[in-house]
């Protein structure tokens, strides 16, 4: 198991180009709009693993398929 740096709310906001307040609101009203967070026991810290954020972002990558061959 490798240890990696955890992202804070501000780190995640910067990475996604969103405000920290928007991310907090989305966590309550639309949890699918934010990456899954790391739940640390006995704390309310908001933290994310970089690998979880990367995996979440990969779900939204669209590849363009050109019909009729290459252009």
C-alpha positions as CSV (number, residue, x, y, z in Angstrom):
1,X,0.0,0.0,0.0
2,X,1.4,3.4,-0.9
3,X,0.8,6.5,1.1
4,X,-0.3,9.5,-0.8
5,X,-1.0,13.1,0.0
6,X,-4.6,13.8,0.8
7,X,-6.5,16.7,-0.7
8,X,-8.2,19.3,1.4
9,X,-11.4,21.0,0.5
10,X,-9.4,24.0,-0.9
11,X,-7.2,21.6,-2.9
12,X,-10.2,19.9,-4.4
13,X,-11.9,23.2,-5.2
14,X,-8.8,24.4,-7.0
15,X,-8.4,21.1,-8.9
16,X,-12.1,21.2,-10.0
17,X,-12.3,24.9,-10.6
18,X,-15.2,25.3,-8.2
19,X,-15.6,27.2,-4.9
20,X,-15.2,25.3,-1.6
21,X,-18.8,26.5,-0.7
22,X,-20.2,25.0,-3.8
23,X,-18.5,21.7,-3.1
24,X,-19.9,21.6,0.4
25,X,-23.4,22.4,-0.8
26,X,-23.1,19.7,-3.5
27,X,-22.0,17.1,-0.9
28,X,-25.4,17.6,0.8
29,X,-27.8,18.2,-2.1
30,X,-26.1,16.2,-4.9
31,X,-23.4,13.8,-3.7
32,X,-22.8,12.5,-7.3
33,X,-21.5,16.0,-8.3
34,X,-18.4,15.6,-6.1
35,X,-15.8,12.8,-5.8
36,X,-16.2,10.3,-3.0
37,X,-14.5,11.6,0.1
38,X,-12.3,9.8,2.5
39,X,-14.0,9.1,5.8
40,X,-11.5,9.3,8.7
41,X,-12.7,7.8,12.0
42,X,-13.6,10.2,14.8
43,X,-13.1,13.3,12.7
44,X,-15.2,15.6,10.5
45,X,-12.2,16.6,8.3
46,X,-13.0,16.8,4.6
47,X,-10.3,14.9,2.7
48,X,-10.0,13.2,-0.7
49,X,-7.4,10.8,-2.1
50,X,-6.0,11.9,-5.4
51,X,-6.6,8.4,-6.9
52,X,-10.3,8.6,-6.0
53,X,-10.6,12.0,-7.5
54,X,-8.8,10.8,-10.7
55,X,-11.1,7.7,-11.0
56,X,-14.2,9.9,-10.5
57,X,-13.0,12.3,-13.2
58,X,-12.3,9.5,-15.6
59,X,-16.0,8.7,-15.6
60,X,-16.7,12.0,-17.3
61,X,-14.2,11.8,-20.1
62,X,-15.8,11.5,-23.5
63,X,-14.1,10.1,-26.5
64,X,-15.2,11.4,-29.8
65,X,-16.0,8.8,-32.5
66,X,-16.1,10.1,-36.0
67,X,-18.5,8.2,-38.3
68,X,-17.4,7.3,-41.8
69,X,-13.7,6.9,-41.0
70,X,-10.9,9.2,-39.9
71,X,-10.9,12.9,-40.5
